[in-house]
Amino acid sequence: MNQEIEHMDEVDVHPAVHAPTEPDEREVLERLYGPPDRDGFFRGPPVGEEGKER
């Protein structure tokens, strides 16, 4: 069996694991990827420091 599958129960599966952990992290994520989607995930296309798509 694949080693990764054997350890899946050890992975952090908390429902908010994708949420920012530091106050400024949300600002950085929004600058890089745009606002989060309705589920709270930052899935937008990557953008550069000036807010332009790469």
C-alpha positions as CSV (number, residue, x, y, z in Angstrom):
1,M,0.0,0.0,0.0
2,N,1.1,3.5,-0.7
3,Q,2.9,5.1,2.3
4,E,1.0,8.4,1.8
5,I,-2.4,6.7,2.1
6,E,-1.3,4.9,5.3
7,H,-0.7,8.3,7.0
8,M,-3.8,10.2,5.8
9,D,-5.4,9.9,9.2
10,E,-2.5,11.9,10.6
11,V,-3.1,14.9,8.3
12,D,-4.7,18.0,9.8
13,V,-8.3,17.8,8.5
14,H,-9.7,20.7,10.6
15,P,-12.4,22.5,8.6
16,A,-10.7,25.8,8.9
17,V,-7.2,24.6,8.0
18,H,-7.2,26.8,5.0
19,A,-8.0,30.0,6.9
20,P,-5.3,32.6,7.6
21,T,-3.5,32.2,10.9
22,E,-2.0,35.6,11.3
23,P,-3.7,39.0,11.1
24,D,-1.8,40.2,8.0
25,E,-1.9,36.8,6.2
26,R,-5.4,37.5,4.7
27,E,-4.0,40.8,3.3
28,V,-1.0,39.0,1.7
29,L,-3.2,36.1,0.3
30,E,-5.7,38.6,-1.2
31,R,-2.8,40.6,-2.7
32,L,-1.4,37.4,-4.3
33,Y,-4.6,35.6,-5.2
34,G,-7.5,38.0,-5.0
35,P,-10.4,37.7,-2.6
36,P,-11.4,34.3,-1.3
37,D,-14.3,32.4,-2.9
38,R,-17.6,31.8,-1.2
39,D,-16.1,28.8,0.7
40,G,-13.2,31.0,2.0
41,F,-10.5,29.5,-0.2
42,F,-8.0,31.7,-2.1
43,R,-8.3,30.1,-5.5
44,G,-8.1,33.0,-7.8
45,P,-5.4,33.3,-10.5
46,P,-2.0,34.3,-9.0
47,V,-1.3,38.0,-9.3
48,G,2.0,39.9,-8.8
49,E,2.9,42.4,-6.1
50,E,1.2,45.2,-8.1
51,G,-2.0,43.2,-8.5
52,K,-1.4,42.2,-12.1
53,E,-1.9,38.6,-13.3
54,R,1.2,36.7,-14.0
